[in-house]
Structures are given as structure tokens and as C-alpha cells.
Amino acid sequence: MRPELRSVILVIVLAVALVGMWYQTFKITGVTAQVAPAQAERMAPPAPPRLTPLATETANVELFGRAHPAWSAFSS
């Protein structure tokens, strides 16, 4: 057998072995397992909490503009 052909066969065998080990790792760890059937009724996500608006009168806009010129409209 020529060395080039032997190298190609070796690479193919190693690639198949790697894919097989990768699949077995996912199978053993449960990544590929079905968690719930597709027709299962799932709970709705909870409603987001209501946020109160922040007080803007206490913010130092000039200090923010100097500290973050790229993010501030007041810096230009």
C-alpha cells in the first residue's frame, strides 16, 4: 500500500472514531435525550416584574458625559 493511501485511510478512520466518541459523549450525558414529548403542555413563563422609573433629577448628566463620551449625547 502506498503511504499516501494509508494516511488517507488513517485520517478517515480517526475522523469516524472521533465522531462516534462525540456522539457517545452526548448520548451518555443526556444531551440528545428527549426531555418532554412534543405534545406536552408547557407552563407559560412568569410575567416580568414591574419596574419603577428611575429618578433622573439625581443623575449627574455632565459627569456621565465626561466619563463616557462615546455613550453620551451631551459630550459633543
C-alpha positions as CSV (number, residue, x, y, z in Angstrom):
1,M,0.0,0.0,0.0
2,R,1.2,3.5,-0.8
3,P,2.0,5.8,2.1
4,E,-0.5,8.4,0.8
5,L,-3.4,6.0,0.7
6,R,-2.5,4.6,4.1
7,S,-2.5,8.2,5.5
8,V,-5.9,8.9,3.9
9,I,-7.4,5.7,5.4
10,L,-5.9,6.5,8.8
11,V,-7.4,10.0,8.7
12,I,-10.8,8.7,7.7
13,V,-10.8,6.0,10.5
14,L,-9.7,8.6,13.1
15,A,-12.5,11.0,11.9
16,V,-15.1,8.3,12.2
17,A,-13.8,7.3,15.6
18,L,-13.9,11.0,16.8
19,V,-17.5,11.4,15.5
20,G,-18.5,8.2,17.3
21,M,-16.9,9.2,20.6
22,W,-18.5,12.7,20.3
23,Y,-22.0,11.1,19.7
24,Q,-21.5,8.7,22.6
25,T,-20.5,11.5,24.9
26,F,-23.7,13.4,24.1
27,K,-25.7,10.2,24.5
28,I,-24.2,9.4,27.9
29,T,-24.5,12.9,29.3
30,G,-28.2,13.1,28.1
31,V,-27.8,16.0,25.7
32,T,-29.6,14.1,23.0
33,A,-32.4,12.7,25.2
34,Q,-36.0,13.9,24.9
35,V,-36.9,15.9,27.9
36,A,-40.6,16.2,27.3
37,P,-42.8,14.9,24.5
38,A,-43.5,17.4,21.7
39,Q,-47.3,17.4,22.5
40,A,-46.7,18.1,26.2
41,E,-48.3,21.2,27.6
42,R,-45.7,23.6,29.0
43,M,-46.2,26.2,31.6
44,A,-46.2,29.8,30.5
45,P,-43.2,31.9,31.6
46,P,-43.8,34.2,34.6
47,A,-44.8,37.8,34.0
48,P,-41.9,40.2,34.1
49,P,-41.7,42.4,37.3
50,R,-42.9,45.9,37.1
51,L,-40.0,48.4,37.3
52,T,-40.4,51.8,38.7
53,P,-38.8,54.6,36.7
54,L,-35.5,55.8,38.0
55,A,-35.3,59.3,39.4
56,T,-33.5,61.4,36.7
57,E,-33.1,64.5,38.9
58,T,-30.4,62.8,41.0
59,A,-28.3,61.8,38.0
60,N,-25.2,64.0,37.2
61,V,-25.5,64.1,33.4
62,E,-22.4,66.3,33.0
63,L,-20.3,63.8,34.9
64,F,-21.6,60.9,32.9
65,G,-20.9,62.8,29.7
66,R,-17.3,63.4,30.7
67,A,-16.8,59.8,31.9
68,H,-18.4,58.1,28.9
69,P,-18.0,60.4,25.9
70,A,-18.8,57.6,23.4
71,W,-22.1,56.8,25.1
72,S,-23.3,60.3,25.9
73,A,-25.2,62.7,23.6
74,F,-24.1,65.5,25.9
75,S,-20.4,65.1,25.3
76,S,-20.4,66.6,21.8
